[in-house]
Amino acid sequence: MTQAAPLSFDLNQEMLDMLGQRLDIQRPVSKLVEVLAGKRGAEAEEAARGIFEDYGREWAGLTLQLGERHSDRTYQVLKEVVDRTGSFGFALIPQRFVEIAYLSTQQIRSLPIVENNNRRLAYEMRDCRIFEAVKERCGEAVANLMTCRQACLALVRSIYESLGLAAAIEMEASLPQDGCCRFAATRA
Amino acid sequence: MCWVCDIYGDGGLWYLNPKNYARNLYRLRTPGAARAFGEDPETLGLRRMQEILETRFTDREEFSRLVKEANEMREKGPFQIGQVVPLQDAHKMVELSGPFAAMSCLCRIHTRAREERSPREYSCGGLGVGMLKWERWPERYKGGVHFMSPDEAKEWLTKWNKRGMVHIPMTFGGSFIGGLCNCDYPDCLVIRHRVDYGMETGCLKGHYVAKVDYDLCTGCGDCVQRCQFGALKLEVTTRKANIDLLQCFGCGLCETGCSQGAISLADRMSFPMLQEVW
């Protein structure tokens, strides 16, 4: 009888590569460039918000889909712990998908988590490729408007909604002002 | 505030700062780099501690110098940082961390050759997402670990408190608090290193000191038996408990063990002479 190889505690690299390819961050930025060429002021800002919100929702959807399909031992144990204790799911299950989302699309080796407990999940992003791409292609003034934040907010919101967890999602710091973006989900 | 709060507290108590419990679930390996199975901070600190302790019989002066040097290294040294906390603060810590797992105590294996074999006996607490990967270290977690909900963890801490154990949170690399142990003298290595050899970093005094209400104290002596640090005695002339504030670690075991409610905890910083005594 053959036994299945034990799962790794690490994330599946193929899954990360696949997500990275399908969620090319240049795509929403190119759309933004087009929109900015044809629209001005509040209208342009509204359109930009929509572009990044759509991207964020797609980002969450694919991450949840592939992240669930490609499990790992860390996730298995996490689910066992949540089942056994009835606790820790609020921060830690979404945290896994948030980490997958950023590790697959950003050039980072780990996501700085600043709070993860039964009440809150918070993380920071310093060298953001989306922000840098907007700055490079649309200029610093446009980048500093932080319309790209809608992508991260939609990502976290969609992940929590899909997992059936009620949470208030907020942005607590932004790259231009604070040197990093910080997003937090607080138990509603 | 103690020096650990100055560095890791963000204006409050370092062990009640949620940031010090947060950690990522995953870390990507650098392409081409071999997995680093280096020494963990716990092992590194214990090894250095052992080297220092070995000099105490061969060169007393050198031993004193090395202990002083180790204490002055503070967070820059290889030692885990630990601090005595009372039960009520240990309960607050449980709310800030997750998951929470009970496991066998390494110290008691080393000092007593006594292995805790079941969840009922486990006295060490592991905190944070690193516990989800416990199977990676089967030798350390022989017998497994027992995950608990926050309420179960609070009950578990209360159980050990009743048995006279001191609660000590410990860091595992930087400011990350990965352990909350239930310790006693002489089983626990960090208490022993502190009390017997003066090595401070692993077992700093807590932010409280105990005080006695002499009107309520009946002189039963229960508190004296619960003190791990020799800070309590029964005063012969008054037949009341007396606390040596300079010796008190603020663990609160005397408070939770006093059936008369005669002992309470006060802020260490409210006593000018204790403000630098950690």
Interface residues (C-beta under 8 A of the other chain):
Chain A: F9 D10 L11 L16 R73 T74 V77 L78 E80 V81 R84 T85 G86 S87 F88 A91 L92 Q95 R96 E99 I100 L103 I108 R109 S110 L111 P112 I113 V114 E115 N116 N117 N118 R119 R120 A122
Chain B: P18 K19 Y21 A22 R23 N24 L25 Y26 R27 L28 R29 T30 E95 L96 S97 G98 P99 V129 L132 K133 W134 E135 R136 F147 M148 S149 P150 E152
